[in-house]
Amino acid sequence: MAERTTAAVDVADNSGDEPLTAQADQSTADGVAKNRERDTDRDEAQGSDGAERPEEASPLELHSGHKLARRYRLEDCVTRLDGFSSWRAVDEKLRRAVGVHVLPANHTRARSVLAAARSSALLGDPRFVQVLDAVEENALVYVVHEWLPDATELTTLLASGPLEPHDAYQMVSQISSAMAAAHREGLAHLRLNPNAVLRTSTGQWRIRGLAVNAALRGVSSDSPQRTDTEAIGALLYAALTQRWPYEDDAFGLSGLPKDVGLIAPDQVRAGVHRGLSELAMRAFANDGATASRHEAACTTPEELVKAIGEMPRIRPPEPSFTAPPDYQRTTYQQGTYGRPAPHPGATQAVTALPPPLQSRTGRALKWAVSALLIAALGLGSWQLADALMDHDNKSEDTDQTQTTDGGDKGAPVPKPVRTLSIKDAAEYYPDGKPQHAEDAKLTYDGDSSTYWRTYSYTGGPVLAPFKEGVGLVYDLGSKQNVSAADIGLYYGGDRTSASLYAADSLSSSASLSSMKKIADATTSGEELKISAKTPVQTRYVLVWITAVPKSGPDEFSQAGYKQAITDVKFTG
């Protein structure tokens, strides 16, 4: 089964059991997971009772530290249910966190789980959490999945309130398009709920458990497209109202009042977008709900995608700016500092100016000053004329020749330093192992809160020999004279070492030896300045980091040697 480099996880349902917290392994280098792995919905909450009950399978003698295929080390058991278990594990070969489902080979669902995992892996759609491996070995069947350390479940997002209309629109649009693509390949989810939908830090929505979750739970459907379409409608309903569109509570959401039936989202909560409310009801028409008065019901994800495309696009909200307070003049600015303010209407006495120097001493002083000024003007005029005559004589003697030695008046004026614009950027990883290639453009977007980051490594600060370095290559649009770089860093401390190279393209695999080194520098702070002795003309510039500081754990990665670039500026 093909290996992939992103990290995420797909964990099956708990059927109401309390989940265990899935936290990242402190010895891995790929970051810390912040989302809890759970699936607490109940089949009856969705009106489905098609889950088969497996025969009792022999319990698995698995424990934390157990290793599968001499590669996947089990860490925390997330789910133990119906004869199978789900674990957070570590892929020791690629040093990253993964998720693993394990069940006995004689389990009644073992064959269907293997088939579902292999079919899902063949889809290869990045909108779904990917299956990395599916193996039957030593009387066990196990399925290995991605793990997304920076993703948040829809369940968690809804805990703080309904989504904004634009976020709900993006969610239903991306989820519908992904499920339409899956059904075109003959794959269904059948367990699509708020725990199976994740939003990454970049705003992308992803789906976990395609085909596999249903196989693990023994769920089937005679009309899989209608089942998944209604599930998408339930997701949109919950996103708009923060209510679960059934009578039973589920996923931390309150259900609808009993004996009321399914009412439109804009009747449940004030301010709900009318178009999205009608779209949710059109998806629910499969379950007896009333569709839009003017539009037909949607019975497949493909029809839902078409209906979304016919809607006016919902734009993100305009950023709000707080107006500055009105300018208030102070008594100090008004020139009354230290004096009481006059009463309104009071007449102010004008202070008389001192009389001019009218005495004999005053007149003598004025004449003396005038004489000195006249003498100074005369002396200055004489010196100026002498200098001009001397310059003319020197010019004739040298026959109007000039030298270009440093400091001479005939030397060319140096060009002013200017900031070079960046047109594009890409991660440079000649070893074929990228860090976070999709975030390269965040280093020149003008926003210091966004960044590209490395993984967290156990050795340092020098990355070699485990990794020669990490870096980004930038496209300046055309050949420019590059003389310096100003690089904003996320982590300070210890030291960060980097070099500038003149590259031939944005290629991520070009040989470093084929590039011309411009300059290098080291810093222990959060800003790295690299200056060249002489400018180098190039279109593509590589920032190559070879040493990184040690920093503690944060929301994205564990403690270790790591660095992140927030802003990059080149001057020439």
Buried (B, 14 or more C-beta within 10 A) or exposed (E): BEEBBBBBBBBBBBBEEEBBEBBBBEEBBBBBBBBBBBBBBBBEBBEBEBBEEBEEBEEBEBEEEBEBBEBBBBBBBBBBBBBBBBBBBBBBEBBBBBBBBBBBBEBBBBEBBBBBBBBBBEBEBEBBBBBBBBBEEEEBBBBBBBBBBBBBBBBBBBEEEBBBBBBBBBBBBBBBBBBBBBBEEEBBBBBBBBBBBBBBBEEBBBBBBBBBBBBBBBBBBEEBBBBBBBBBBBBBBBBBBBBBBBBBBBBBBEBBEEEEEBBBBBEBEEEBBEBBBBBBBBBBBBBEBBBBEEBEBBBBBBBBBEBBEEBEEBEEEEEEEEEEEEEEEEEEEEEEEEEEEEEEEEEEEEEEEEEEEEEEEEEEEEEEEEEEEEEEEEEEEEEEEEEEEEEEEEEEEEEEEEEEEEEEEEEEEEEEEEEBEBEBBBBBBBEEEBBBBEBBBBBBBEEEEBBBBBBBBBBBBBBEEEBEBBBBBBBBEEEBBBBBBBBBBBBBBBBBBBBBBBBEEBBBEBEBEEBEBBBBBEBEEBEBEBEBEEBBEBBBBBBBBBBBBBBEBBEBBBBBBBBBBBBBBBBB
